[in-house]
Amino acid sequence: MQKLISVKELFINSFEIYKSKFLLATALVVIPMLAFLIGGILLAPFALAIFLSGFDMAFMLFGALVFLIVFLAFLIINLLSYLSLFYSLKENLPLTMENVKGLFLRAWNVAGSYAWVAFLAGIIAVLGFILLIIPGIIFSVWFCFSSFVLIFEGVRGLKALKKSKELAKGYWWPIFGRLAALMIAAILVSMIPVVGDAISFISVAPFGLIYMYLLYEDIKKKKATPINI
C-alpha cells in the first residue's frame, strides 16, 4: 500500500489553494448569511402584523406559510453555496457576479442528487452511532468521499457510497488520522480569543473542503498507480 500525502503537506497545500481562492470562497460562505439576514428583514413585518392582530389565527397561518417559504429558500441558497465551493476547486475563477451565478447554476443541476447521497450517508452513519459509536465512525470514514465521487465522477446514489468505500479500502486509519487532524485544527481555530469564531465562519468550510479534495485526489492517484515490486 502506497503512503498517502502527509498531514503537513495537506495543510500546506490546502492553505496555498485557499489563499488563491480566498475572495470567491469567502463570498460563497457569506451569501447564505446575507440571505438569512434578508429573510429576517422580510419576516419582521409579518411578525409585527401577527402581534398587532392579537395573534389572529388567519395572520398566524399566513405568517407560518411565509416563514416556511423563506426558510426553504435559505436552505436552498445554503446548499447551492456549499456545492458551488466544490465546483470552484478545479477552476481559478475571479470573484464576479457572473462566476457566482455560473457556479450556482452548476450546483443546482446536482443539488437533488447531492441531497440524496448526503441523506443516505448520514442515515447510515447515524444508525451506526445509535447501534454503537464505533460503527458510526467506520461508516463516516468510508463515505467521506461520496460527495466528491458524485460531483467529480458523476456517480450517484448508493453507487457513490460504494465508490467512496472502495477508495477508503486499505486506507481507513490514514484517512481517519487526517480527518482527526482537520477536526482538531478547526477546534483550535475556534478557540482563538476574539476572532476565532469569525475565522471559523469564513474559513473552516472552504479550507476543509480543499483539504478533503486533495486527500480524495491523492487516494485516487494511489489507487490508479500500480505498486512496483
Secondary structure, DSSP 8 states (H G I E B T S, - for coil): ------HHHHHHHHHHHHHHTHHHHHHHHHHHHHHHHHHHHHHHHHHHHHHHTTS-HHHHHHHHHHHHHHHHHHHHHHHHHHHHHHHHTTS---S-HHHHHHHHHHHHHHHHHHHHHHHHHHHHHHHHHHH-HHHHHHHHHHTTTHHHHHHHH---HHHHHHHHHHHHTT-HHHHHHHHHHHHHHHHHHHTSTTTHHHHIIIIIHHHHHHHHHHHHHHHHHHHHS----
